[in-house]
Amino acid sequence: MIGLGRNTADDGLSPQNREATRRATVVVIGGGQSGLSAAYHLKRRGFHSALTMPDSARTFVVVDAEPEPGGAWRHRWQSLRMATVNGIFDLPGFPKPPIDPAEPSRTAVPHYFAAFERLTDLPILRPVTVTAVRRADSDPDGELVVDTS
């Protein structure tokens, strides 16, 4: 079990959701392509949202520092177009739609990620910055705490 500790109570979450995010079996750090893929597979393997089912035995949540979907793609150069992107792979179970080669990658890829998030209904908290991951106590097999701000 992992504790998700916030450094501030002024996080924009309702008191109910703030408490629900305090503990999760798995915390995925980052909502880019890898984080979304990991979350998708956790859900497929029977893990439940720590936001909506906090009492479930196997829960997960994704924390992402970005305010919106897209990961690092949101920060690409405006001049980088989909025609010149070296490669982007499909998210699991969700093929990329046809994309205009002239569209900037910094808008096309985040739109694709956002559509995937809507389809899969993954538990993602944004914007949440992870400041530390540490042991809850001296037990090497014990719980971890993910500090956020």
C-alpha positions as a Markdown table, in Angstrom:
| # | Residue | x | y | z |
|---|---|---|---|---|
| 1 | Met | 0.0 | 0.0 | 0.0 |
| 2 | Ile | 1.2 | 3.5 | -0.8 |
| 3 | Gly | 0.2 | 6.6 | 0.9 |
| 4 | Leu | -0.3 | 9.7 | -1.2 |
| 5 | Gly | 0.5 | 12.6 | 1.0 |
| 6 | Arg | -0.2 | 16.2 | 0.1 |
| 7 | Asn | 1.8 | 19.1 | 1.3 |
| 8 | Thr | -1.2 | 21.4 | 1.2 |
| 9 | Ala | -4.9 | 21.0 | 1.8 |
| 10 | Asp | -5.6 | 23.7 | -0.8 |
| 11 | Asp | -5.4 | 21.2 | -3.7 |
| 12 | Gly | -8.7 | 21.8 | -5.4 |
| 13 | Leu | -10.1 | 18.4 | -4.3 |
| 14 | Ser | -13.3 | 17.9 | -2.4 |
| 15 | Pro | -12.7 | 16.6 | 1.2 |
| 16 | Gln | -14.1 | 13.2 | 0.0 |
| 17 | Asn | -11.6 | 12.9 | -2.9 |
| 18 | Arg | -8.7 | 14.2 | -0.8 |
| 19 | Glu | -9.3 | 11.4 | 1.6 |
| 20 | Ala | -9.8 | 8.8 | -1.2 |
| 21 | Thr | -6.4 | 9.7 | -2.7 |
| 22 | Arg | -4.5 | 9.2 | 0.6 |
| 23 | Arg | -3.9 | 5.5 | 0.0 |
| 24 | Ala | -3.5 | 3.3 | -3.1 |
| 25 | Thr | -1.8 | 0.0 | -3.9 |
| 26 | Val | -0.1 | 1.6 | -6.9 |
| 27 | Val | 0.6 | 5.2 | -7.7 |
| 28 | Val | 1.6 | 5.9 | -11.3 |
| 29 | Ile | 3.7 | 9.0 | -11.6 |
| 30 | Gly | 3.1 | 10.8 | -14.9 |
| 31 | Gly | 0.2 | 10.9 | -17.3 |
| 32 | Gly | 2.2 | 10.7 | -20.5 |
| 33 | Gln | 2.1 | 7.7 | -22.9 |
| 34 | Ser | 3.8 | 5.3 | -20.4 |
| 35 | Gly | 1.7 | 6.3 | -17.5 |
| 36 | Leu | -1.5 | 6.0 | -19.4 |
| 37 | Ser | -0.5 | 2.6 | -20.7 |
| 38 | Ala | 0.4 | 1.4 | -17.2 |
| 39 | Ala | -2.9 | 2.7 | -15.8 |
| 40 | Tyr | -4.8 | 1.0 | -18.6 |
| 41 | His | -3.2 | -2.4 | -17.8 |
| 42 | Leu | -3.7 | -2.0 | -14.1 |
| 43 | Lys | -7.4 | -1.4 | -14.7 |
| 44 | Arg | -7.5 | -4.5 | -17.1 |
| 45 | Arg | -5.9 | -6.6 | -14.3 |
| 46 | Gly | -8.6 | -5.7 | -11.8 |
| 47 | Phe | -7.2 | -2.7 | -10.0 |
| 48 | His | -9.8 | -0.2 | -9.1 |
| 49 | Ser | -9.7 | 3.6 | -8.9 |
| 50 | Ala | -8.4 | 4.9 | -5.6 |
| 51 | Leu | -10.7 | 7.9 | -6.2 |
| 52 | Thr | -14.0 | 6.1 | -6.6 |
| 53 | Met | -13.3 | 2.8 | -4.8 |
| 54 | Pro | -10.8 | 3.6 | -2.0 |
| 55 | Asp | -11.8 | 0.6 | 0.1 |
| 56 | Ser | -11.0 | -1.9 | -2.7 |
| 57 | Ala | -8.1 | -4.3 | -2.0 |
| 58 | Arg | -6.2 | -3.3 | -5.2 |
| 59 | Thr | -6.3 | 0.3 | -6.1 |
| 60 | Phe | -4.4 | 2.7 | -8.3 |
| 61 | Val | -4.2 | 6.4 | -9.1 |
| 62 | Val | -2.2 | 8.4 | -11.7 |
| 63 | Val | -0.7 | 11.7 | -10.6 |
| 64 | Asp | 0.4 | 14.1 | -13.4 |
| 65 | Ala | 2.1 | 17.5 | -13.0 |
| 66 | Glu | 0.5 | 18.8 | -16.2 |
| 67 | Pro | -2.9 | 20.6 | -15.9 |
| 68 | Glu | -4.2 | 18.8 | -19.0 |
| 69 | Pro | -3.5 | 15.6 | -21.0 |
| 70 | Gly | -0.5 | 15.4 | -23.3 |
| 71 | Gly | 2.6 | 14.9 | -21.1 |
| 72 | Ala | 5.8 | 16.2 | -22.6 |
| 73 | Trp | 4.2 | 16.6 | -26.0 |
| 74 | Arg | 2.5 | 19.8 | -24.8 |
| 75 | His | 5.9 | 21.4 | -24.6 |
| 76 | Arg | 7.2 | 20.5 | -28.1 |
| 77 | Trp | 8.2 | 23.2 | -30.5 |
| 78 | Gln | 5.2 | 24.8 | -32.4 |
| 79 | Ser | 7.1 | 24.1 | -35.6 |
| 80 | Leu | 7.2 | 20.3 | -35.0 |
| 81 | Arg | 4.5 | 18.9 | -37.2 |
| 82 | Met | 3.1 | 15.4 | -37.2 |
| 83 | Ala | 4.7 | 14.8 | -40.6 |
| 84 | Thr | 8.1 | 15.2 | -39.0 |
| 85 | Val | 7.5 | 13.3 | -35.7 |
| 86 | Asn | 10.0 | 10.4 | -35.5 |
| 87 | Gly | 7.3 | 8.1 | -34.2 |
| 88 | Ile | 4.4 | 7.7 | -31.8 |
| 89 | Phe | 2.9 | 4.4 | -30.9 |
| 90 | Asp | -0.8 | 3.7 | -30.3 |
| 91 | Leu | -2.0 | 3.6 | -26.7 |
| 92 | Pro | -3.3 | 0.1 | -25.8 |
| 93 | Gly | -6.6 | -0.8 | -27.4 |
| 94 | Phe | -6.9 | 2.7 | -28.9 |
| 95 | Pro | -5.4 | 3.2 | -32.4 |
| 96 | Lys | -4.4 | 6.7 | -33.4 |
| 97 | Pro | -7.0 | 8.4 | -35.5 |
| 98 | Pro | -6.0 | 9.8 | -38.9 |
| 99 | Ile | -4.0 | 12.9 | -38.1 |
| 100 | Asp | -3.3 | 15.8 | -40.4 |
| 101 | Pro | 0.5 | 15.7 | -41.1 |
| 102 | Ala | 0.5 | 19.6 | -41.0 |
| 103 | Glu | -0.9 | 19.6 | -37.4 |
| 104 | Pro | 1.5 | 20.6 | -34.7 |
| 105 | Ser | 2.4 | 17.6 | -32.6 |
| 106 | Arg | 2.0 | 19.7 | -29.4 |
| 107 | Thr | -1.8 | 19.7 | -30.1 |
| 108 | Ala | -2.4 | 16.5 | -32.0 |
| 109 | Val | -0.8 | 14.1 | -29.5 |
| 110 | Pro | -2.5 | 15.7 | -26.4 |
| 111 | His | -5.9 | 15.5 | -28.2 |
| 112 | Tyr | -5.2 | 11.8 | -28.7 |
| 113 | Phe | -4.2 | 11.3 | -25.1 |
| 114 | Ala | -7.3 | 13.2 | -23.9 |
| 115 | Ala | -9.6 | 11.0 | -26.0 |
| 116 | Phe | -7.9 | 7.9 | -24.5 |
| 117 | Glu | -8.5 | 9.2 | -21.0 |
| 118 | Arg | -12.1 | 9.9 | -21.7 |
| 119 | Leu | -12.6 | 6.4 | -23.2 |
| 120 | Thr | -10.9 | 4.5 | -20.4 |
| 121 | Asp | -12.0 | 6.6 | -17.4 |
| 122 | Leu | -8.7 | 6.4 | -15.7 |
| 123 | Pro | -8.2 | 8.0 | -12.2 |
| 124 | Ile | -5.9 | 10.9 | -12.9 |
| 125 | Leu | -5.1 | 13.8 | -10.5 |
| 126 | Arg | -3.9 | 17.0 | -12.1 |
| 127 | Pro | -1.9 | 19.1 | -11.6 |
| 128 | Val | 0.0 | 17.2 | -8.9 |
| 129 | Thr | 3.8 | 17.4 | -8.6 |
| 130 | Val | 5.6 | 14.6 | -6.9 |
| 131 | Thr | 8.2 | 16.0 | -4.5 |
| 132 | Ala | 9.5 | 12.8 | -2.9 |
| 133 | Val | 8.9 | 9.0 | -2.7 |
| 134 | Arg | 10.0 | 7.7 | 0.7 |
| 135 | Arg | 9.5 | 4.8 | 3.0 |
| 136 | Ala | 6.8 | 5.1 | 5.6 |
| 137 | Asp | 8.9 | 3.3 | 8.2 |
| 138 | Ser | 12.1 | 1.2 | 8.5 |
| 139 | Asp | 10.5 | -1.9 | 7.0 |
| 140 | Pro | 12.1 | -2.5 | 3.6 |
| 141 | Asp | 9.0 | -4.3 | 2.5 |
| 142 | Gly | 6.6 | -1.8 | 4.0 |
| 143 | Glu | 4.6 | 1.1 | 2.6 |
| 144 | Leu | 5.8 | 4.0 | 0.6 |
| 145 | Val | 4.7 | 7.6 | 0.9 |
| 146 | Val | 4.4 | 9.8 | -2.2 |
| 147 | Asp | 4.7 | 13.4 | -1.2 |
| 148 | Thr | 3.1 | 15.9 | -3.5 |
| 149 | Ser | 2.4 | 19.5 | -3.9 |
